Amino acid sequence: MDTSSPSVFVNGALMRRYIGQKVRTVIQVVGSDIGSVVGKSTDDLQIVVRGSSPTPPLTTYLEVIGIAESDNAIRAETWTNFGNSFDPHNYNELCKLANGEFKHLFI
Amino acid sequence: MAVSLTEGVIMKMLNGEVTSETDMMPVLQVTELKLIQSKLHQNQESSNRYKFLLSDGTDLAAGMLNTSLNSLVNQGTIQLGSVIRLTHYICNLIQTRRIVVIMQLEVIVEKCNIIGNPKEPGHSSISLQRGGVNTQSNGGSEQQQARRSDVNGGRYGVSANSPQPQVVHNSSDAGRYGVSANSPQPQVSHNNSDAGRYGVSANSPQPQVSQRYGTGSGSRETSPSTRPYASSNAGYGGSRQEQPRAPTATTAYSRPVQSAYQPQQPPMYVNRGPVARNEAPPRINPIAALNPYQGRWTIKVRVTSKAELRRFNNPRGEGKLFSFDLLDADGGEIRVTCFNDAVDQFFDKIVVGNVYLISRGNLKPAQKNFNHLPNDYEIHLDSASTIQSCEDDGTIPRYHFHFRNISDIENMENNSTTDLIGIVSSISPTVAIMRKNLTEVQKRSLQLKDMSGRSVEVTMWGNFCNAEGQKLQNLCDSGVFPVLALKAGRIGEFNGKQVSTIGASQFFIEPDFPEARELRQWYEREGRNAHFTSISREFSGVGRQEVRKVIAQIKDEKLGTSEKPDWITVCATISFMKVENFCYTACPIMNGDRPCSKKVTNNGDGTWRCEKCDKCVDECDYRYILQIQLQDHTDLTWATAFQEAGEEIMGMSAKDLYYVKYENQDEEKFEDIIRSVAFTKYIFKLKIKEETYSDEQRVKATVVKAEKLNYSSNTRFMLEAIDKLKIGDANSLPIKAESSNYRSDAFNSGVGTSGTRDTASVDARREFGLPAANQVGQYGNQYSSDARSLGGFTSCNLCRSNSHVSANCPTLMSEPQGQYMGGTNAGGGMPRQHVGSY
């Protein structure tokens, strides 16, 4: 497993903690433009993802890994389609746990 | 000197044969002698007259001495025992009695012993006489004095003069109306006295008070004037009451008699009086004394519960009814039912908690199906019944409980009702159960513990789930273990003993009874930590609660070794499958609604024979019998999956697979299939049981159900588990599998968004249901001592060093991975397969 550039699980609220760092998150695609995708984070905050979007079609849920530019923008390096059925609630909980009590369990 | 009396003469006198001295001059003996004073004849000085009894040796007759001869008596010439010859006398018939009036006599012997054994015709007596009207009548009446039997006669002196206890009235009649027939009965002394007093013809009606003393209402030892009977006498010659009461002599007379001779009167006696409407304040009967054989009764009661108005339809037509329960000051309880019209009359009047006077209802035997009160009767009200509201009476308790210990329930029979009080240790959310008649009902269960060291499952049905159930849930969630008093719970047998609510049940949460307080104190002291044996066994089958475990717990907890098999749920992966013998040839013959499924043997000619059904079939069924190895993060185990589970796992029928392998000889395809099955994750429901194989005990697991894992829901489950873990930490609960506290406010996490997080997890919790939580509670407890890492501050609980967390503790590292070590495993051991990246 490649642990050279670990990315932190974040949701909308947690992103501000990691500005400038590599993060990963799952967003629900709301709209897409040339060069950016606007989506809703798992805690219902708006996230803008810049970068070359993957080949369409985009599924409803999309995971992006990239550098957090601000508290609501990511410059994405990796995009992954997560499909249309996804449980954002669970992911949200994960983010909270991963950054809180069980931070020590994550890289 | 020896004297002989004229024998037989008395008889003749009484017969009328001998009437005067012209017939004969008998020699008789004086056996009794009495002085009578007559007052009524004012023109004379109060004259003395002597009355005596004359005997001829065998019989007695009453006689009166002429006043002119009084001196003889005064001098003592005539005394008791004197023998006299009647020389001038006359026998008169006075009201059927013969009185001998003596004008002249000769004294033969002054003093002599009583000769013979004379008997009075009828009775012997001494009578207390008071003034005579006329000596004649007095004498006449006196003649028939009777002692006790007089009393009888007087009391019950009905025509037959036979004692008739209940017919006091009759007797009074007799007395009153003076035995109008003037029948030849012995007259009561009272009669006589009265007769004497009031100078009416003998047997005049008289105040019956003296008689009354002797009569049935012996319970009423009040003075005559206050007798309610007095009022009932009113119907009879009303003015009697004003007459001076029977003088003490008679009362004195009657009292001793009454105690000696007291027929028991039913207390209802007074109300059954033929005449007087007794309008005195009604006597309050205790509920315990009510029975259908009593007439009018009145009870003063408080309404403890009131049921809803119900309509029904039976062959006789439609109807409506409602019922309510009553409690009186002695603690007696009875149910009252009103039908149709009575419903209209009384429904609005009855308010729970108020006190009423109820009267004139009908008593019927209680219908034990519907009526769970400890009374053999129930009251039916109709339009003649009365309900009167009255002031609150402090003596009537509000509720009446008959609490039992939970341990007693084990010995009580099913379908009996009882009252319970205990601490609610856990409560599960409402589930909807489908009944056999396809109606859905709400059901909610809770565990109740009490001082007997036992716990029992209490099931709430219908409305109870929502109202009281929710309240209890809230209380339990906030960590308070409420005291619950349950009235009228029905004992049932379902997985051991358990208690259900019925329509008449009532819940009292945190009641203010002494028992409740006692219970609370006990719980604080020791109950919290005590071990409770549950008399309601939790087991699987319909409605079993999912008990989530990890595979290692099978060994650790020695599941399956007790009498009954254990049913658990695990989330595991199939790591291996035995491909040989993945199915067997089975009998397809339907046995009811299931196929026989017993292994059939090949007859060689293409037919198959089943031993159980004893038949041959051409085509046999193929049924799965998969031996699979299940593995989770803690341990691995072998399990057997039969047809249903097998199909789920393999994704195809056993027959198809069989064909693939054997008929088509398509090894490759077969292998592919098998490979695809391996390493798939399922939620397995396992039945664990220890079986004996030729002296060897082996714990076998059977897959009852295999479900493909739904990550989403499983994750939620995990989240809850995590929460439990944390809360368990915060509260440091003792290890008790069934306790589940949600004290999210006490959650001391460093996570900034804990506020929202908690609500979210609470939702998840609610969604997922408690059963899982029960299990997690166990997890939590095991881990509770571990990893308390709060925002940066890490310390390893195992070795107390600050450099690492218990998950990475070097003391553990030496152990081979994958081993689950009971309670010492670190908090990091939580199943988190879905969390994190793959």
Interface residues (C-beta under 8 A of the other chain):
Chain A: A13 R24 D43 D87 H89 N90 N92 E93 L94 K96 L97 A98 N99 G100 E101 F102 K103 H104 L105 F106
Chain B: Y711 S712 T715 R716 L719 I722 K726 S749 G750 V751 G752 T753 S754 T756 R757 A760 S761 A764 S789 L790 G791 T794 V805 A807 G828 R832 H834 V835 G836 S837
